């Protein structure tokens, strides 16, 4: 009998998806009703398992590893900057710190794959994403692509329940952190506060509020009532319906298209009681209003984090760094300064206590969209060559450690003259290759550089044909650069910047 009910549920679900495919607005979560059916099952199983094992809210901060995969096209273009990740984590941690949870950055990985970048939901993209996910199964894995779901362009991000990873569209890796805080909520067993109404428009269902709300949604999910004490048998109805929490008020997807953070519409439950949703709940769709989780949601997150399914997140002990505080002290160039030349400028700033590295951005306008350069370095100085002459130049320094992301330096502007500095020798970047390894069907270069630079790595076959190339902004120090999709053979590689050839050699791929 249970099997029959289960089959009928998904038959109804499939019909509702097709009937309501055109009703989805721009800007929504791609975690499906079907996925949430199983997410809720996991939440309820955790609730039952820990029923006689109370989990007190941690008194000290619990640190959770998170990894970002920044996806670009095959040629390395289209990738969001590391700075977007730091800003995003700053926002996410402000939301989760209220339950003494904080995410530390396990690492940022870079993938060059045009098909993944174009559509994170396509069949081949999903296969490749899951390969990377399985190879790195020791953190919450987030894949940042240009479009999260190419067939539903309104999808901001989604949690893949089956393979346990998150995909986010690049425009939504944002400083307030709410989009990914919402998907991480799904990751830790939370459903939408309006679960069951994802494919319905309330005003249409109720004929512009003139018809009584149905007892169940088009997907067959039991409709939630405003009354928190209403029972079904011996159980509270609010624990059975919608998201399964009694401290998240009934919400029939009322945030869809609602302007503002104070719902005053005419939605009523089947008892004709007017709804009063929580517009600030992270798992709702009042997208401009999101701030927090309810207490029962927090308990569910904690239970899921401590479940057997999440053992891999607790397998290693993390020793946190101190939070970064204060401001960045720029030594040179200072604001308003006219530097001596444009072809060799030294950038220097004071060390920030407990910073592990600095993310430096340089550009031709305050938003860094004009002639941008960026790099990571553990040093507090670097030399940049060949800036634009007779120009206003802007730069900023973002100090970071693995668990502190909220201290960003101010933007400083200076000017370059119309002439360069006379030198007997042009400063050249010294670059070395410490290792070249075959990685799947690609090749990985481990490169060490004295200075930040913009380089291009190109592979040629034995008859001199250019096969693969990648443009990359390297930083001072060591970094890994991958070129994907190489067939076995003997290759010549060339590494160039805009001034000269820096390195060349031969490699054999099997």
C-alpha positions as CSV (number, residue, x, y, z in Angstrom):
1,X,0.0,0.0,0.0
2,X,2.8,2.4,0.9
3,X,4.5,1.7,-2.4
4,X,1.2,2.5,-4.3
5,X,0.9,5.8,-2.4
6,X,4.5,6.7,-3.2
7,X,4.0,6.0,-6.9
8,X,0.8,8.0,-7.0
9,X,2.6,10.9,-5.3
10,X,5.2,11.1,-8.0
11,X,2.7,10.6,-10.7
12,X,0.8,13.7,-9.4
13,X,4.2,15.5,-9.0
14,X,5.2,14.8,-12.6
15,X,1.8,16.2,-13.9
16,X,2.1,19.3,-11.8
17,X,5.6,20.0,-13.1
18,X,4.4,20.0,-16.7
19,X,1.2,22.0,-16.0
20,X,3.1,24.7,-14.0
21,X,6.3,24.9,-16.0
22,X,5.4,28.3,-17.4
23,X,4.3,29.8,-14.0
24,X,7.8,30.0,-12.4
25,X,9.0,33.6,-12.0
26,X,12.5,34.9,-12.4
27,X,14.6,34.3,-9.4
28,X,14.0,31.1,-7.5
29,X,15.7,28.1,-6.0
30,X,16.2,25.1,-8.2
31,X,16.0,22.5,-5.4
32,X,12.9,20.6,-6.6
33,X,9.7,19.5,-4.8
34,X,10.8,15.9,-5.5
35,X,14.2,16.5,-3.9
36,X,12.6,18.2,-0.9
37,X,10.4,15.1,-0.3
38,X,13.6,13.2,0.4
39,X,15.2,16.1,2.3
40,X,12.2,16.2,4.6
41,X,12.4,12.4,5.1
42,X,16.1,12.9,6.2
43,X,15.1,15.7,8.6
44,X,12.4,13.6,10.1
45,X,14.7,10.6,10.4
46,X,17.3,12.8,12.2
47,X,14.5,14.1,14.5
48,X,13.6,10.5,15.4
49,X,17.2,9.4,15.9
50,X,18.1,12.2,18.2
51,X,14.8,12.2,20.1
52,X,16.4,10.5,23.1
53,X,19.8,12.1,22.5
54,X,19.4,15.8,23.0
55,X,21.9,17.9,21.1
56,X,22.6,21.2,23.0
57,X,23.5,24.2,20.9
58,X,27.3,24.4,20.8
59,X,28.8,26.9,23.3
60,X,31.9,27.4,21.2
61,X,31.9,27.9,17.4
62,X,31.8,24.7,15.3
63,X,33.8,25.2,12.1
64,X,32.5,23.5,8.9
65,X,34.8,23.1,5.9
66,X,33.5,24.6,2.6
67,X,35.1,24.5,-0.8
68,X,34.4,26.6,-3.9
69,X,34.9,25.5,-7.4
70,X,35.2,28.5,-9.7
71,X,34.4,27.4,-13.2
72,X,35.5,29.3,-16.3
73,X,35.4,28.6,-20.1
74,X,38.0,26.4,-21.6
75,X,40.2,29.5,-22.3
76,X,40.0,30.6,-18.6
77,X,37.6,33.5,-19.1
78,X,34.3,34.1,-17.4
79,X,35.5,33.0,-13.9
80,X,34.4,35.1,-10.9
81,X,37.2,36.4,-8.7
82,X,38.3,35.0,-5.4
83,X,37.1,38.2,-3.8
84,X,33.5,37.2,-4.6
85,X,34.0,34.1,-2.5
86,X,35.4,36.0,0.5
87,X,32.6,38.5,0.4
88,X,30.1,35.7,0.1
89,X,31.5,33.7,3.0
90,X,31.5,36.9,5.1
91,X,27.7,37.2,4.5
92,X,27.0,33.5,5.0
93,X,28.9,33.3,8.3
94,X,27.0,36.4,9.7
95,X,23.8,34.3,9.2
96,X,25.1,31.0,10.6
97,X,27.0,32.5,13.6
98,X,23.7,32.9,15.5
99,X,23.8,29.2,16.0
100,X,27.6,29.1,16.7
101,X,28.3,27.6,13.3
102,X,30.9,29.1,10.9
103,X,32.4,28.0,7.6
104,X,36.1,27.9,7.0
105,X,37.5,27.9,3.5
106,X,39.0,24.5,2.8
107,X,40.2,25.8,-0.6
108,X,39.3,27.4,-3.9
109,X,39.7,25.2,-6.9
110,X,39.6,26.4,-10.5
111,X,38.0,24.4,-13.4
112,X,38.1,25.4,-17.1
113,X,35.2,23.8,-18.8
114,X,32.9,25.7,-21.2
115,X,30.0,23.3,-21.0
116,X,30.0,23.3,-17.2
117,X,30.3,27.1,-17.2
118,X,27.4,27.5,-19.6
119,X,24.9,25.2,-17.8
120,X,25.5,23.6,-14.4
121,X,22.5,21.3,-14.8
122,X,23.2,19.8,-18.3
123,X,23.7,16.0,-18.2
124,X,27.4,16.1,-19.1
125,X,28.0,19.0,-16.8
126,X,26.3,17.2,-13.9
127,X,28.5,14.1,-14.5
128,X,31.7,16.2,-14.5
129,X,30.6,18.2,-11.4
130,X,29.9,15.0,-9.5
131,X,33.4,13.6,-10.5
132,X,35.0,16.6,-8.9
133,X,32.6,16.4,-5.9
134,X,33.5,12.7,-5.3
135,X,37.2,13.4,-5.6
136,X,36.9,16.1,-2.9
137,X,34.4,14.7,-0.5
138,X,35.6,16.4,2.7
139,X,33.8,19.7,2.6
140,X,30.5,21.3,1.6
141,X,31.2,21.6,-2.2
142,X,29.9,24.7,-4.1
143,X,30.3,25.0,-7.9
144,X,30.0,28.5,-9.2
145,X,29.0,28.6,-12.9
146,X,27.7,31.2,-15.3
147,X,24.2,29.7,-15.4
148,X,22.9,27.3,-12.8
149,X,20.2,25.7,-14.9
150,X,20.2,26.4,-18.6
151,X,16.6,25.1,-19.1
152,X,15.2,27.2,-16.3
153,X,17.1,30.5,-16.4
154,X,15.3,31.9,-13.3
155,X,17.2,29.4,-11.1
156,X,19.6,31.2,-8.9
157,X,21.1,28.1,-7.3
158,X,20.2,24.6,-6.3
159,X,21.2,21.7,-4.0
160,X,21.7,18.4,-5.8
161,X,20.3,16.0,-3.2
162,X,21.3,12.8,-4.9
163,X,25.0,13.7,-5.2
164,X,25.2,16.1,-2.3
165,X,26.6,19.3,-3.8
166,X,25.5,22.9,-4.5
167,X,25.5,24.8,-7.8
168,X,25.2,28.6,-7.8
169,X,25.0,31.0,-10.7
170,X,27.9,33.5,-10.6
171,X,25.7,36.6,-10.3
172,X,24.3,35.2,-7.0
173,X,27.6,34.7,-5.2
174,X,27.0,37.9,-3.4
175,X,28.0,39.7,-0.2
176,X,24.8,39.3,1.7
177,X,25.2,35.5,1.4
178,X,21.5,34.7,1.4
179,X,21.3,32.7,-1.8
180,X,23.9,30.2,-0.7
181,X,22.8,30.3,2.9
182,X,19.5,29.1,1.6
183,X,21.0,26.3,-0.4
184,X,23.2,25.3,2.5
185,X,19.9,25.1,4.5
186,X,18.7,22.5,2.0
187,X,22.1,20.7,2.3
188,X,21.5,20.4,6.1
189,X,17.9,19.0,5.7
190,X,15.7,22.1,5.5
191,X,12.8,22.6,3.1
192,X,11.2,25.7,1.9
193,X,8.9,27.3,4.5
194,X,6.2,27.0,1.7
195,X,7.1,23.4,0.8
196,X,4.4,22.0,-1.6
197,X,3.6,25.4,-3.2
198,X,6.7,25.7,-5.4
199,X,4.6,25.1,-8.6
200,X,1.5,27.0,-7.6
201,X,0.4,30.6,-7.7
202,X,-1.7,31.2,-4.6
203,X,-3.9,33.9,-6.2
204,X,-4.7,31.7,-9.2
205,X,-5.4,28.6,-7.0
206,X,-7.9,30.7,-4.9
207,X,-9.4,32.6,-7.8
208,X,-8.0,35.9,-6.5
209,X,-8.8,35.1,-2.9
210,X,-12.5,34.4,-3.6
211,X,-12.3,30.6,-3.2
212,X,-11.4,28.6,-0.1
213,X,-7.8,27.3,0.0
214,X,-7.6,23.6,-0.9
215,X,-6.6,21.0,1.7
216,X,-3.5,19.9,-0.3
217,X,-1.4,21.6,-3.0
218,X,-1.2,20.4,-6.6
219,X,1.8,18.3,-5.6
220,X,-0.2,16.4,-3.0
221,X,1.5,18.0,0.0
222,X,-0.7,18.6,3.0
223,X,-1.5,22.3,3.3
224,X,-0.3,24.0,6.5
225,X,-2.7,25.9,8.8
226,X,-2.1,29.1,10.7
227,X,-3.2,27.4,14.0
228,X,-0.1,25.8,15.5
229,X,-2.2,23.7,17.9
230,X,-4.3,22.0,15.2
231,X,-3.8,18.2,15.3
232,X,-4.0,15.3,13.0
233,X,-4.7,12.3,15.2
234,X,-2.2,12.7,18.1
235,X,0.3,14.8,16.2
236,X,0.4,18.5,15.6
237,X,-0.5,19.3,12.0
238,X,2.4,21.8,11.6
239,X,4.9,18.9,12.2
240,X,3.3,16.9,9.4
241,X,2.6,19.5,6.7
242,X,4.8,21.8,4.7
243,X,8.4,22.0,6.0
244,X,7.7,20.1,9.2
245,X,8.4,22.9,11.7
246,X,5.9,24.6,14.0
247,X,7.8,27.8,14.5
248,X,7.9,28.7,10.8
249,X,4.4,30.3,10.1
250,X,2.3,29.0,7.3
251,X,3.5,30.4,4.0
252,X,1.9,29.5,0.6
253,X,4.9,30.8,-1.4
254,X,3.7,34.3,-0.7
255,X,7.1,35.8,-1.3
256,X,6.9,35.2,-5.1
257,X,6.8,38.6,-6.6
258,X,5.8,40.3,-3.4
259,X,7.2,43.9,-3.1
260,X,8.6,44.6,0.3
261,X,9.0,42.8,3.6
262,X,5.6,43.2,5.1
263,X,3.1,40.8,3.6
264,X,-0.5,42.2,3.6
265,X,-2.2,40.1,1.0
266,X,-5.4,38.1,1.4
267,X,-4.1,34.6,1.6
268,X,-6.1,32.4,4.0
269,X,-5.7,28.8,5.2
270,X,-8.6,26.2,4.8
271,X,-10.1,27.5,8.1
272,X,-10.3,31.0,6.5
273,X,-7.6,32.3,8.8
274,X,-5.4,35.0,7.3
275,X,-1.8,34.0,6.8
276,X,1.1,36.0,8.4
277,X,4.3,34.5,7.0
278,X,7.8,35.2,8.3
279,X,9.3,37.3,5.5
280,X,12.8,37.2,7.0
281,X,13.2,33.4,7.2
282,X,16.1,32.3,5.0
283,X,14.1,29.4,3.5
284,X,11.2,31.6,2.3
285,X,11.0,33.4,-1.1
286,X,10.8,37.0,0.2
287,X,14.2,37.3,-1.4
288,X,15.0,40.9,-0.4
289,X,14.2,40.3,3.3
290,X,16.1,37.2,4.3
291,X,18.0,37.3,7.6
292,X,17.7,34.2,9.8
293,X,16.6,30.6,10.6
294,X,13.9,29.7,13.2
295,X,15.0,27.8,16.3
296,X,13.5,24.5,15.1
297,X,15.4,25.0,11.8
298,X,18.6,25.6,13.7
299,X,18.0,22.4,15.7
300,X,17.5,20.4,12.4
301,X,20.7,21.8,11.0
302,X,22.6,20.8,14.1
303,X,21.1,17.3,14.0
304,X,22.0,16.8,10.3
305,X,25.5,18.1,10.9
306,X,25.9,15.4,13.7
307,X,24.3,12.6,11.7
308,X,26.2,9.7,10.1
309,X,25.7,11.2,6.7
310,X,27.8,14.2,7.6
311,X,30.7,12.3,9.2
312,X,33.1,13.5,6.5
313,X,32.5,17.1,7.7
314,X,33.6,16.2,11.2
315,X,36.5,13.9,10.3
316,X,39.3,16.4,10.9
317,X,39.7,19.0,13.7
318,X,40.2,22.6,12.5
319,X,42.1,25.1,14.6
320,X,40.6,28.5,13.8
321,X,42.7,31.6,13.2
322,X,41.8,34.8,15.0
323,X,39.3,37.1,13.2
324,X,40.9,39.9,11.3
325,X,40.1,43.4,12.5
326,X,41.1,47.0,11.9
327,X,41.9,48.6,8.6
328,X,44.5,48.2,5.9
329,X,47.4,50.7,6.1
330,X,48.5,51.6,2.6
331,X,52.2,52.6,2.4
332,X,52.5,53.2,-1.3
333,X,51.1,54.4,-3.6
334,X,48.9,56.5,-1.3
335,X,45.7,58.2,-2.2
336,X,46.1,61.1,-4.6
337,X,49.8,60.4,-5.2
338,X,51.4,60.9,-8.6
339,X,54.0,58.0,-8.9
340,X,57.4,58.5,-10.5
341,X,56.6,56.3,-13.5
342,X,54.1,53.9,-14.9
343,X,56.4,51.0,-16.1
344,X,57.5,49.8,-12.7
345,X,55.4,50.7,-9.6
346,X,55.9,49.2,-6.2
347,X,52.8,48.5,-4.2
348,X,53.2,48.1,-0.4
349,X,51.0,47.9,2.6
350,X,51.4,47.1,6.3
351,X,51.0,43.6,7.5
352,X,47.6,42.7,9.1
353,X,47.9,40.5,12.2
354,X,46.7,36.9,11.6
355,X,46.2,37.4,7.9
356,X,47.4,34.4,5.9
357,X,47.4,36.1,2.5
358,X,46.2,39.2,0.7
359,X,44.0,39.5,-2.4
360,X,45.1,42.6,-4.3
361,X,43.0,44.2,-7.1
362,X,44.2,46.9,-9.5
363,X,42.1,48.6,-12.1
364,X,41.4,51.7,-14.2
365,X,38.1,52.7,-12.4
366,X,36.7,52.4,-8.8
367,X,34.6,49.3,-9.7
368,X,37.7,47.5,-11.2
369,X,35.9,46.7,-14.4
370,X,38.4,48.6,-16.5
371,X,41.8,46.9,-17.1
372,X,41.5,44.7,-14.0
373,X,44.3,42.8,-12.5
374,X,44.1,40.7,-9.3
375,X,46.3,38.2,-7.5
376,X,46.9,36.5,-4.1
377,X,50.2,36.9,-2.2
378,X,51.5,36.2,1.2
379,X,53.9,39.2,0.9
380,X,53.0,42.8,1.8
381,X,54.5,44.3,-1.3
382,X,54.8,43.6,-5.0
383,X,56.0,45.3,-8.2
384,X,53.6,45.8,-11.1
385,X,55.0,46.7,-14.5
386,X,53.5,48.5,-17.5
387,X,50.5,50.3,-15.9
388,X,48.7,52.7,-18.2
389,X,50.4,56.1,-18.4
390,X,48.6,59.4,-17.7
391,X,45.8,57.5,-15.9
392,X,44.0,57.2,-12.6
393,X,44.8,53.8,-11.1
394,X,42.7,52.2,-8.3
395,X,43.8,49.5,-6.0
396,X,42.7,47.7,-2.8
397,X,43.9,45.0,-0.5
398,X,41.7,42.3,1.0
399,X,43.3,40.5,3.9
400,X,42.1,37.0,4.5
401,X,42.6,33.9,6.6
402,X,40.8,30.6,6.3
403,X,37.9,31.6,8.6
404,X,37.9,35.4,8.5
405,X,36.6,37.2,5.4
406,X,35.0,40.4,6.5
407,X,38.0,42.8,6.6
408,X,38.3,44.6,3.3
409,X,40.7,47.5,2.7
410,X,39.5,50.7,1.3
411,X,39.9,51.6,-2.4
412,X,42.8,53.9,-3.0
413,X,43.5,55.8,-6.2
414,X,46.7,57.4,-7.5
415,X,47.9,58.7,-10.9
416,X,50.6,57.7,-13.3
417,X,52.6,60.3,-15.3
418,X,53.0,60.4,-19.1
419,X,56.6,59.1,-18.8
420,X,58.2,56.0,-17.5
421,X,61.2,55.5,-15.2
422,X,64.5,55.3,-17.0
423,X,66.1,52.0,-16.3
424,X,69.0,50.1,-17.8
425,X,67.1,46.9,-18.0
426,X,63.4,46.1,-18.2
427,X,62.2,44.2,-15.2
428,X,61.4,40.7,-16.3
429,X,59.3,38.1,-14.4
430,X,61.3,35.1,-13.3
431,X,59.1,32.0,-13.7
432,X,59.8,28.4,-13.0
433,X,57.9,25.1,-13.3
434,X,58.3,22.9,-10.2
435,X,56.2,20.0,-11.7
436,X,54.1,19.0,-14.6
437,X,51.6,16.1,-14.0
438,X,48.9,14.4,-16.0
439,X,45.5,14.9,-14.4
440,X,42.8,12.7,-16.0
441,X,42.6,13.8,-19.7
442,X,44.4,17.1,-19.0
443,X,47.8,18.4,-17.8
444,X,48.6,20.4,-14.7
445,X,51.4,22.9,-14.4
446,X,52.8,23.8,-11.0
447,X,54.2,27.3,-11.6
448,X,56.3,29.6,-9.4
449,X,56.5,33.3,-10.2
450,X,58.4,36.3,-8.8
451,X,55.7,38.7,-9.7
452,X,52.0,38.8,-10.5
453,X,51.6,38.5,-14.3
454,X,49.1,37.7,-17.1
455,X,50.3,34.7,-19.0
456,X,49.2,32.3,-21.7
457,X,50.1,28.6,-21.7
458,X,49.9,27.0,-25.2
459,X,50.3,23.4,-26.2
460,X,51.4,22.4,-29.7
461,X,51.5,18.9,-31.2
462,X,54.6,17.3,-32.9
463,X,53.8,19.0,-36.2
464,X,53.4,22.5,-34.7
465,X,49.6,22.8,-34.6
466,X,48.2,24.8,-31.7
467,X,45.9,22.5,-29.8
468,X,45.0,23.9,-26.3
469,X,45.7,27.3,-24.7
470,X,44.7,29.0,-21.5
471,X,45.1,32.6,-20.3
472,X,45.7,33.0,-16.6
473,X,46.4,35.7,-14.0
474,X,49.2,34.3,-11.9
475,X,50.2,35.6,-8.5
476,X,53.6,35.9,-6.8
477,X,54.4,32.5,-5.5
478,X,53.2,29.0,-6.4
479,X,50.0,28.0,-8.1
480,X,48.5,25.2,-10.1
481,X,47.2,25.7,-13.7
482,X,45.3,23.0,-15.5
483,X,44.6,22.5,-19.3
484,X,41.8,20.0,-19.8
485,X,40.9,17.7,-22.6
486,X,44.2,16.6,-24.0
487,X,44.7,13.5,-26.1
488,X,47.8,11.3,-25.5
489,X,50.9,12.4,-27.4
490,X,54.1,14.5,-27.4
491,X,53.5,18.2,-26.9
492,X,55.6,21.4,-26.8
493,X,54.4,23.9,-24.3
494,X,55.1,27.7,-24.4
495,X,54.4,30.1,-21.5
496,X,54.2,33.8,-22.6
497,X,53.3,37.1,-21.2
498,X,52.6,40.2,-23.3
499,X,56.3,41.1,-23.5
500,X,58.2,37.9,-24.1
501,X,58.3,34.1,-23.9
502,X,58.9,33.1,-20.3
503,X,59.3,29.3,-20.6
504,X,59.1,26.4,-23.1
505,X,59.6,22.7,-23.1
506,X,58.3,19.3,-24.0
507,X,55.9,16.9,-22.2
508,X,54.5,13.4,-23.0
509,X,50.9,12.5,-22.1
510,X,49.8,8.9,-22.0
